[in-house]
Amino acid sequence: MEWNSAHPLKADASFDGGDLDCGNGLLILIRKHLGPLEPGQVLEILSTDATVEEDLPAWSRLTGNEIISKTKNNSHRSYLVRKGKRPASIKVPADDQMHSVQNTTAFARSPVLKPIDHALPPFTVTGIGSWPRPRWMLKAIHDRLENRISDDELQSCANDAVRLVVQAQDRAGVDLITDGEQRRDSYASFVGSRLANCQLIPISDLLPYVDDPDKFAEELKALDVQGSEIHHPAVLGPISRDKPLVLHELQYIQSITHKPCKVAIPGPYLLTRTLWLECLSEKIYQTREELASAIIKILREEIRDLISSGATIIQLDEPVLTEVVFGRPAKQRSFMCGALGETMKATHDELAFASEILARTLEGFPREKLALHICRGNWSRDESVALAGDYRPLMPLLEKLPVKILFLELCTPRAGEMEVLASLPDSFHLGLGMVNPKSGMIESVGDIVQKATKAANLFGPGRILLNPDCGFATFADSPLAPSEIAEAKMYALAQAARILRQNFNLT
């Protein structure tokens, strides 16, 4: 594109990026100012950095925006960028939960219910966390990401989505309820909207921070990752918990069900990996260890409040642990549910680091309230892009964890055989994946009973919980199944649990 003497039209908004380049924060500012604009509106970007002229076109191509004009006056440059349209259809299977945003107040608010403190039944059935979002909930999430609606409006909309998820779990016969993570754009990156000095940025905006942006863009494509739709948190200053991460999720679900409630939060190793991005994090924290200490403080505050509020189970998600042991030595790139940050140490040292910060995070909390979830990647239905390998390399870490329950992927052959877990101390309960969220096939009750019976004979029936391998919609825009499939799979688990309790005389 040639330089113009003047722009052909007036911009709808303008900001001055000064001498920032695309890899040093300019793209974050562009996204901040571009977000509130309607598709088709125009943003003017003022800059004195010469490299922006080369980098901005590549960013535009990746994000679906369009540079329509540029002018230059000595070192002062001005670019007009037209905001592109979002895809015409969001990647979500059709289901019976489609409501318009105008109908989000259709459900009457029920009085707050007092949670009942009781033990979980044998062969407890529970989801891992996420549930497919209705279309109107997806729209609300995007509107909030682009600052079109307030957080209060998002939470109000999400309350109604959570009601639908709870109703579906009740119909299926689920014992331990989750809220389906309806308020989150993904299971982990949502912290970018909850932490002070942290911001959610589309992954495509972060490509300048990787060594080879073009290669990485191709890898994301090969891994079935939509970089413009999936967001990643970026640390812009010292982080702190100026508002709860998930406490509000727990408190709302407790207000609409008498059943025990589980809430999932990203673990300290996952967050340290996710939030540590070179050229950003290292300017705020000198080392990953410093960042980890800040994360541990935040998570301990959150866990303390969750326990005080009566959470039955607090599940820490640490799927990226499998990338440490299965992503090497072949150096296989794994998206690992949004953790773009690179590992920094040898495998043994990295696992020691993860073990240490997990122990520091959980120290002193009641073990019976705590759980850990591990899988091998849950962003695509294409099994070939996820990691593979049994739990053997992780056993030294797992055996020392101060948690009661391990929620583990086991339905897919990629996870290996359950016998590998036999050396775990009897103090652990095992939530074993018995249905595959990546598959549209509904597992038969008989097959679930057969596999769970094998597990019960191996570990003891009182130690087994039944769950999917992972969530049904780890990323809001890329659900792995429609809601009716998710409900049918949970119903199959509940029916299997009923039979298992009878077979083992545990009714």
N, C-alpha and C positions, 0 to 999 in steps of 0.2 A: 504494500500500500504506500502510495506517495504521500508526502507531507502536503497539507493544505495551508493556504494563507489564512483561512478562517473556517470555523465549523459550519456545516450546512444547516444545523438546527440547534436549538437551545436545550441544554441538559435539564433533566428533571431534578437532579441532585448533583452536588460537586463536593470533592474534598481534596486536600493537599497532602500528598504522601511525602513531600520533601525529598530527602536523598535516600530514602529507604529503597532497597532493591527487592525483587520478588522473593528471594530466599532469606530475607531479613525482616519480615513482618509486613511488607506491603500487601500481600495477598490477603492477610487477615483483615487489614483495614478495608480492602476492596469488598470483601464478603460482608463486613459489618455495614457498609453503606449501600451495597447492592441488595441485601436481603429484603429490606422493607419495600423496595420498588416492585411494581407490577410487571409481569412479563411484557416486554415491548418498550418499557420505559428506559431512559438513557441516563447513565452515570458519567460524569466528567471526572477524570483522574489527573491531577496535577503532579508533576514529578520533575526532579532535576537529575535523576540517575539515568545514565545513558543505557545501562544494561536492560532497563525495563522495555526498551524498544524491541529487543530480541526475545525476551521471556514472555511478555504479555500475549503475543499471538498464540504461543503454545498453550498457555493457560486457557485462553479463550476457546481453542479447539477442544480441549479436554473437558471443559465445563459447559459447553453448549451456548456460550455467550458470544457476542459479535462485536469486534472493533469496527466502528463505522466511519471514524474520522480521527486524524491526528494532526496537531499543529506544533510548530517549534519556533521559539524566539530565544536565540542564543542557547543557554543551557536549560531554559524553561520549556517543558513539554506538556502538552495537554492531549489526553486520549478520551474519546467518547466510546463507551461500551454499552451496547444495547443488551438488556437482560433477556436471556433466552427463555423459552417456554419449557416447563416441566413436561416429561413424557405424557402423552395423552391418557394413558392408562397406567395405574400403579400395579406392580406385580403382586397381586393378591388373588388367590383363587376365590371364585364366587361362593358365597355361603348365605345363610339365612339371617346374618347379623347386620345387614346393610340398612342403615338409617341415615337420614339427612342430619346435618349438624343442627338444623332448626328444631329437631326432635329430641335434643339431648336433655331436655328437662321433662321428658315424658314420664320418668320414673319418680314416684313420690319418695321423699327422703324418709327412711325408717329411723326410729329412735336408736340411740347408741345402745349396743348390746354389751353386756359384761362378759368377757371371755371366760370360758369354763376351763379350769385347770385340771386336766385328766391325762392319764397315760395314753400313749398311742397304742392302737390294737395290734395284735400280731399280723404280719404281712400288710402293714400299713401301705395304702396306695396314695401316691402323691405325684404331682408334676414336678419337673425340675424348676420351672419358673415361667417362661414366656408362653403366651397364647396368641393366636392370630388376632390382629386388631381389625375392627370394622373399618370400612372406607372412611367414614366420617371422623374416626379417631386418627387415622393416618393423615387426613387433611389438617386436623387440629395440630398434630405434631409438626407438620411442615410449616403451618402458619406461625407457630410459636418459634421455630428455628429461624424464620425470616422476620421475626418481630412484628407480625401482623396482628397477633392477639397477645393478651397479657398472660402471665403465668396463672393467675386466678381463673381465667377463661379456659385454659388448658386443663387445669385440675378439675373444674366443674364438668367438662366434657368427659374426662377420664373416669370420673366417678360412675357415670352411666355405663361406660364400657366395662368397668370392673364388675358391675352388677351382672352383666351378661355372662362374664367369665365365671363368676361364682355360681350362677344358675346352671351353667353347663356342667360344672364340676359336681354340683349337687345331683343333677340328673344322672350323671355317670356313676355316682357312688364313691367319689373321692373322699378319703379320710382326712388328709392334711392339705388344707386349702392354700392356694397362692392367688395373687391378684392378676396374674398373667402379664405382669410388667407393662401394663397398658400405657403408663405415663412416660415410658422410656423410648427413645429412638433406637436404642439397642441395650443389651443387658449390662454393658459396662461403660460405654462412652457417655451415657447420660450424665455422669458425674461432672462433665464439662459445663453443664448448665446449673449445677448445684454448688460447686466450689467457688470461693472467691478467687479472683485472678486466674480464671480458667475459662476457655471459650470453645464452643463446638464449631469445628471447621470441616467442610467436606474434604474427604481424603484427597480429591483431585487438587485442592488448594495447597496441600502439603507436599506435593511431588518435588518442589524445589529443594526440600530438605533431605532428600535421599541422594545417594551418590550418582545414580544414572536415572533421571526422571523418565526418559523415553522407555528404557528397559523395564523399569518398575511399572509403568503404565501398561505395558504389554503383559507383564506377569499378572497384574490384577485382572486383566481381561481373560487370561488363560485360567485363572482361579475362579472365574465367574463372580467377580467382585465389581459392583457398580460404584466406581469412585466418586461420581458426582452426587449419588444419593446417600451413601453411607458416610457418617460424620465421625470425626476423631477429635478428642479433646487436646487443646494446646495450652500449655502453661505460659502465662504472660507476666507472672509475678509470684511472690510467695503465697502458696495456697493455704487456705484455711476453711473451716466448716462454718460459714456464716449462716447456713440453714441446713436442716437435716438432709441426708442423702435419700433415705428410704423410710424414715420413721413415719412420715405422713402416709405412705402407702400402707404400712402395717395398721396404723390407727383407723384408716378408713375401712379396710377389709374387716377389722374387728367390729366395726359398727354395724355390719350387715350380715354377719354369720356367727353362730354359736360354736362352730367347729374350730378345732385347733388350726392355727395359721402359721405358715412358713413364709419367710421373706429372704430373698437372695441379694447379696451385695458382692461386688467385685472384690477379690482378695488383694492383699498388699503386694504380692509379687506381680500379679497381673497389672495392677495400677502403676507400679513402679516401671514396668516394661512399657506400658501404654503411654504414660505421661513423660517419659524420658525421650525427648527428641533432640538430637544435636542441632545446634544453632538456635535453639529455643531454651530448652531446659537448662543447659549448661551455663547460660547467662544468669539464671536465677539460683540454681544450686550447682556447686562446684563438682559434686559427685552424685552418683545414683544413691549412695548410702545416705547422703543428706536429704535427698528427695524422699527416700524410703522412710526416714524418721518423721518427716512431715505427714506422710500418708498414714503411718502407724498411729500417730496422734489423732488424726481425723477419724480413722476406723474405730479406734478404742472409744472415742466419744460416742460414735454412732451405736456401737454394740451395747455399750452401757445403757443408752436410752431405749434401745430395742428390748433389752431384758427387762428394764423397769416397766415398760409398757405391756409386758406379758406375751412376747413372742414365744411360740412353742419351739420353733427351730429357726436358727439364723444360719443360713447357708452361705459360705464363702465360695465364690466361683474362681477356680484357678486352672482353666483348661490349657493355658499357655505352657504349663509345666510339661505337657507332652511334646511341645515343640523343642524344648531343650534336649530331650532324649531321643526323639524320633526324627528331628529335622537335621540330624548329623549322622555320619560324616558327609553324607551326600549333599549337604547344604541346600536341601529342598526348601524353596520359599513356601512358607505357609502363612496365610492370612490370619489364622488362629483367632478368629472372632474379633478382629479389630486391633490387635496389638501389633502396631507397626514398629515399635521400638526394637532395636536389635539386642540380642544377648551380648554381653560384654566379656564373659569369662569362659573358661573350659567347662565342660559339662558338669564335672564333679564339683567345681567351685560354684557354679551357678546354682546347682541344687542345694548346696550348703547355704548360699545366700538366701534362697527362697525359704528354706527350712528355718533359718534364723529369724527372718522378719515375720514369718507366720507365727512362730513361737512368741515373739515380742508382742504381736498384735493380740494374741488370745490369752496371754498370761493372766491368771487370776480369775478368769470368767468361768462359770459353771460349765463343765464339759458336756453335760446332758443337753444343753441348749444349742450346741454348736455342731455344724456339719461342713463338709467340704465336697465340692463337685469337680470332677475332672472328665473331660472328653477330648476328642482329637480334631475338633473343628466342626462347626455347625452353621455354615453360612450358605451352603449350596446342597442341592439334592444329588449332585454328581459325586459319588463316593470316591472317585479317582483323585479328587483334588484334596481330600482330607488325609491326615497322617495315619499310619498304621504301626502297631506294635503292642505287645501285652504290657502288663503293669510291672513286670520284673524290675526294670531299671528304677522305678519309683518307689519300690517297697521300703528301702531304708528311710525315705522321707515319710511315707505314709505311716509306718509303724510308730513314729515318734510324735505324730500330730496330736495335740490336746483337744480332739473333737470326739463326739459320740458316733456320728454317722458319716460314712463315706458314700456319696452318690456317684456311681461309676457307670460309664458307658460299657455295655456288655452284649447288647443285642447284635450289633454288627460284628462280622468276623474280623474286622480291623482291630478290634479290642483284645483279641486273644481269648484264652480259656480262663474260666473262673478259678480253676485249681491253683493258679499262680497266687491267689489271695489267701491260701490256706494258712500261711505263717502269720497272718495278722492276729494280734492278741484278741482274746474273747471279749474284751471290753468294747470293741468296735461293733456297731451295727452296720449292715451293708445294704444300701439302696441300690439294687441291681437293675440295670437297663433291660427291660423285658419287651419293649416295643421300640420300633425305629421311627423317629419323627421324619426321617428323610423319605420314607416309603409311603406310597398311597395305599398299600395293602394293609388290611386290618388283620393283625395277628390273631390266630384262633385261640380261644380260651384253653383248649386242650394243650396246645404247644406251650403256652405260658405256664400252665400247671406243671407240665413235665419238666420244664427248665427250672422253675422255682423249687420243685420237689428235689431236684438234684442239688440245688444250692442249700436247701434246708437240711438235707442229709449231710452235706459237707460242712456247713457252718453252724447248724442248729436252727430250728424253725423260729425261735424267739429273736433271732438277730436279723431277719430278712425283711426288707421293705421292697415294694414293687413300684417301678417308675419307668418313664421313657429314658432313652439314652441321653437326651438333652431336651431343650425347650422346643416348642413348635414354631417359634418365630423369634429367634435370637435377634434378628434385625427386623425392625418394624416393616420396612419396605420389601423384605424378601422372606415372607413366611414359607415354611417348608410344607405346610399342609393347610387346607381350609379348616374352619372351626368344626365342621361336622365330622371330619376325619379325626381331628384331635379328640373330640368327645367320644367317638366310637372306640378309639384306642384306650382311652382311660376307662371306659365302660368294660372293655375286655379285661383290663387289669383288675377292676373291682370284682368282676364275676369270678376270675381266677382266685382272688384272695378269699372269697367266700368259700370256694371249694377247698382250698388249702387249709383254712381254719377247721373245716369239718374233718378233713383227712388226718390232721394232726391233733384232733381233739382240743382245739384252742378256742372254741366258740363260747 
